Amino acid sequence: MRVTESAEATRAVAARLAPLSRAGDVFLLVGDLGAGKTTFAQGFAAALGVEGPVTSPTFALVRQYRCGDGSPVSTLIHADVYRTGSVGEIAALGLAELVEEDAVVLVEWGDVAAPALGADALEVTLTAPDPSGAPERRTIAVRGRGAWTGRVADVFEALARPGSPPPAPVSP
């Protein structure tokens, strides 16, 4: 778990995870409105060499971005399933098929989409504190599902590298 104090720090955490991605990977971004899911996606995309603005695809539902040279994947698929009404609608987007083609997918509202995307995913939960406190502070927790359980040690190592935000205390 990480605690960030700014949007830039949230993007930096995402940038540490992006190089771990492989073709076919699914990242489920979970959190309430304003939790920082799109901010996280911006940092992730920048680390993959995506040029230009990365915005929430709330109305478009899915955006595809070409990744830069040296990226572990050629395409970033960024989806936002907030406006979908059912798992069937999410399945109809064809995200599972798109991600098979040397791509990685980030799904905002990933907890809603999880049943349509299979068992293998890295779940990234972003939590914003009470707005009366530190409005830019975010808690970021990661959990490997399916095949990601064997890779979660790499995730924790990436988050612990120098320059990474300090680890937050973990409750037993």
C-alpha positions as CSV (number, residue, x, y, z in Angstrom):
1,M,0.0,0.0,0.0
2,R,1.2,3.5,-0.8
3,V,0.0,6.9,0.3
4,T,0.5,9.8,-2.1
5,E,0.2,13.5,-1.3
6,S,-0.3,14.9,-4.8
7,A,-1.5,14.1,-8.3
8,E,2.1,14.0,-9.4
9,A,3.0,11.4,-6.8
10,T,0.0,9.3,-7.8
11,R,1.2,9.4,-11.4
12,A,4.7,8.4,-10.2
13,V,3.3,5.3,-8.5
14,A,1.6,4.3,-11.8
15,A,4.8,5.0,-13.7
16,R,6.6,2.4,-11.5
17,L,4.0,-0.2,-12.4
18,A,3.7,0.4,-16.1
19,P,7.1,-1.2,-17.1
20,L,5.9,-4.5,-15.5
21,S,3.1,-4.8,-18.0
22,R,3.0,-7.5,-20.6
23,A,0.8,-8.1,-23.6
24,G,-2.6,-9.3,-22.4
25,D,-2.3,-7.7,-18.9
26,V,-5.4,-6.3,-17.3
27,F,-5.2,-3.5,-14.6
28,L,-8.4,-2.9,-12.8
29,L,-8.6,0.6,-11.4
30,V,-11.1,0.7,-8.5
31,G,-12.3,3.7,-6.5
32,D,-15.0,6.2,-6.0
33,L,-15.5,9.3,-8.1
34,G,-12.5,11.6,-7.7
35,A,-10.3,8.8,-6.2
36,G,-7.6,9.4,-8.8
37,K,-8.2,6.6,-11.4
38,T,-7.7,8.9,-14.4
39,T,-4.6,10.5,-12.7
40,F,-3.2,7.0,-12.2
41,A,-3.9,6.2,-15.9
42,Q,-2.1,9.3,-17.0
43,G,1.1,8.3,-15.1
44,F,0.9,4.8,-16.4
45,A,0.4,6.0,-20.0
46,A,3.3,8.4,-19.8
47,A,5.6,5.7,-18.6
48,L,4.7,3.6,-21.6
49,G,5.6,6.5,-23.9
50,V,2.1,7.6,-24.8
51,E,2.2,11.1,-26.2
52,G,-0.6,13.6,-25.9
53,P,-3.3,14.0,-23.3
54,V,-4.8,11.0,-21.6
55,T,-8.3,11.8,-20.4
56,S,-11.0,9.6,-18.9
57,P,-13.0,7.8,-21.7
58,T,-16.2,8.2,-19.7
59,F,-18.4,9.0,-22.8
60,A,-16.3,7.2,-25.4
61,L,-15.9,4.2,-23.1
62,V,-12.6,3.0,-24.7
63,R,-9.6,4.8,-26.0
64,Q,-6.5,3.3,-27.6
65,Y,-3.1,4.8,-27.4
66,R,0.1,3.9,-29.3
67,C,2.9,3.3,-26.9
68,G,6.4,4.6,-27.5
69,D,9.6,2.8,-28.5
70,G,11.0,0.6,-25.8
71,S,7.6,0.1,-24.2
72,P,6.8,-3.5,-23.2
73,V,3.6,-3.3,-25.2
74,S,2.6,-1.5,-28.4
75,T,-0.9,-0.4,-27.3
76,L,-2.5,0.9,-24.2
77,I,-6.3,0.4,-24.0
78,H,-7.9,2.7,-21.5
79,A,-11.6,2.0,-20.7
80,D,-14.1,3.6,-18.4
81,V,-17.1,1.4,-17.7
82,Y,-18.9,3.8,-15.4
83,R,-21.7,4.4,-17.9
84,T,-22.3,0.8,-18.8
85,G,-25.4,-0.8,-17.4
86,S,-24.4,-4.5,-17.2
87,V,-21.6,-7.0,-17.4
88,G,-23.0,-7.9,-20.8
89,E,-22.4,-4.4,-22.1
90,I,-18.9,-4.5,-20.8
91,A,-18.3,-7.9,-22.5
92,A,-19.7,-6.4,-25.7
93,L,-16.9,-3.8,-25.7
94,G,-14.5,-6.6,-26.6
95,L,-11.8,-5.6,-24.2
96,A,-10.6,-9.1,-23.7
97,E,-10.1,-9.5,-27.5
98,L,-8.4,-6.1,-27.9
99,V,-5.9,-6.8,-25.1
100,E,-4.7,-10.0,-26.8
101,E,-2.9,-8.0,-29.6
102,D,0.3,-6.8,-27.8
103,A,-1.8,-4.5,-25.6
104,V,-2.4,-3.8,-22.0
105,V,-5.7,-2.6,-20.7
106,L,-6.5,-0.2,-17.8
107,V,-10.1,-0.3,-16.8
108,E,-11.6,2.5,-14.6
109,W,-14.4,1.1,-12.4
110,G,-12.6,-2.2,-12.8
111,D,-14.5,-3.9,-10.0
112,V,-17.6,-3.6,-12.2
113,A,-15.8,-5.0,-15.3
114,A,-13.9,-7.8,-13.5
115,P,-16.4,-10.6,-14.3
116,A,-16.2,-9.8,-18.0
117,L,-12.4,-9.8,-18.1
118,G,-11.4,-13.1,-16.6
119,A,-9.5,-14.0,-13.5
120,D,-6.1,-12.6,-14.3
121,A,-5.7,-8.9,-13.2
122,L,-3.8,-6.5,-11.0
123,E,-6.4,-4.7,-9.0
124,V,-5.3,-1.2,-8.0
125,T,-7.6,0.5,-5.5
126,L,-7.4,4.2,-5.0
127,T,-9.0,5.8,-2.0
128,A,-9.4,9.5,-1.4
129,P,-9.7,10.8,2.2
130,D,-12.3,13.0,3.6
131,P,-12.2,16.1,1.4
132,S,-12.0,18.3,4.5
133,G,-8.5,16.9,5.1
134,A,-5.8,16.7,2.5
135,P,-7.7,16.7,-0.8
136,E,-4.7,15.5,-2.9
137,R,-3.8,12.5,-0.6
138,R,-4.6,9.1,-2.0
139,T,-4.1,5.6,-0.6
140,I,-3.2,3.1,-3.3
141,A,-3.4,-0.6,-2.6
142,V,-2.6,-3.4,-5.1
143,R,-3.8,-7.0,-5.2
144,G,-2.9,-9.7,-7.7
145,R,-5.6,-11.9,-9.0
146,G,-5.1,-15.1,-10.9
147,A,-1.8,-15.2,-12.8
148,W,-0.9,-11.8,-11.1
149,T,-0.5,-13.6,-7.8
150,G,2.8,-14.9,-9.1
151,R,3.9,-11.5,-10.2
152,V,2.9,-9.4,-7.2
153,A,6.4,-9.6,-5.6
154,D,7.6,-7.7,-8.7
155,V,4.9,-5.1,-8.1
156,F,5.9,-4.6,-4.5
157,E,9.6,-4.4,-5.4
158,A,8.8,-1.7,-8.1
159,L,6.9,0.3,-5.5
160,A,9.7,0.0,-3.0
161,R,12.5,1.4,-5.3
162,P,14.2,4.6,-4.4
163,G,12.2,7.7,-5.3
164,S,9.0,5.8,-4.7
165,P,6.7,7.2,-2.0
166,P,7.4,5.7,1.4
167,P,5.3,2.7,2.3
168,A,2.3,3.2,4.4
169,P,1.8,1.3,7.6
170,V,-0.1,-1.9,7.0
171,S,-2.7,-3.1,9.4
172,P,-2.5,-6.7,10.5
